[in-house]
Amino acid sequence: MNSHSHVDNQPIDHVDARYSRQILFSPIGAEGQRKLGESRVAIVGMGALGTVLANHMVRAGIGYVRLIDRDFVDTSNLQRQMLYDEEDANTTTPKAIAAARRLQLVNSLVAIEPHVTDLNSTNAEDLLSDVDLILDGTDNFSVRFLINDVSMKLGIPWIYGGAVASRGVSLTIIPGQTPCLRCLFTQAPAAGTAETCDTAGVIGGIIHVVASFQSTEALKLLIGAKEQLNLKMQQWDLWFNQHSAIRVDGALKPDCPACAKKQYEYLEAHLENDTIQSLCGRNSVQIQPIVPSTKSLDDWEERLKPLGPVEKNRFLLKFQAAPDLHMVIFPGGRVLIQGTDDLIQAKSLYSRYIGM
């Protein structure tokens, strides 16, 4: 489309020319593009899913995009986290900052607001209350349950997504209309039972499948195309050529603590503060899982041995995550992370190697 083309009998100006191919898509059109430009979206987690989500949102012309992430770019991210490069890894640039810089070069018309922070019960409402939609780019259920609490309390829709190995899942959650995440999963998986990209690996293709589905549902929600929403839980395994779409409308629970009883346990309680603490004077952080792990020390040894040096006796297992960082794992999943007193760094290591 050139600058003399018309959509809905209106001339395309310089701004609309950027989105001309999207405007030509009749379900969006000029009016839909206007709505996108007035929309506000928050993306929680700027790893693999988050970078694809942010890329789509910014290029599509969402007016305001907030990026929330606690981590820094690492060389191992570059295989699948599409907004980062070797320079970001070499300079340990925070992911939210690196992504915002790259995306601002892509589309200077979009307001991009990076936050280098850990989303938790103390800041979740402040960071998520003034947006129209929340997109899940996280890698653990505790944060997802926190997002779910904010969503149910404030009536803001969100789109769940996850990917590991060659498998992925996504679900659109609309307060008052669909089951919430607590309807489907009553509690976070026990520590160690959920695979992570750092223990099971991941291929780039599944990231793009999941995030592209999330992004498309996001566009439908933001322009008000409710009749076109896909409210089934989507599951994929690209390597083994599997796809399923599961109806979840019957999963709405009348006794759900979040959407039915309005009990926002992850938002209002201090579960996280009770389970993670810096050990004064020891340069260590202790993390106690809310749900105890059923894994044995032998299980932990098998899982972590391919990833770094492991020492084990009948009381504990010590894993060297980096030259100056060790993780000591006890039965039940309690972990001491030695070599740091930074809670955010400790949580990042815990999510990477233990999983939540």
Beta strands, then each sheet from edge to edge (+ up, - down):
strand 1: 6-7
strand 2: 10-11
strand 3: 40-44
strand 4: 64-69
strand 5: 111-116
strand 6: 133-136
strand 7: 158-164
strand 8: 167-173
strand 9: 233-237
strand 10: 242-246
strand 11: 276-279
strand 12: 284-287
strand 13: 310-312
strand 14: 317-322
strand 15: 325-329
strand 16: 335-338
sheet 1: 1+ 2-
sheet 2: 5+ 4+ 3+ 6+ 7+ 8- 9+ 10-
sheet 3: 11+ 12- 16+ 15- 14+ 13-
end
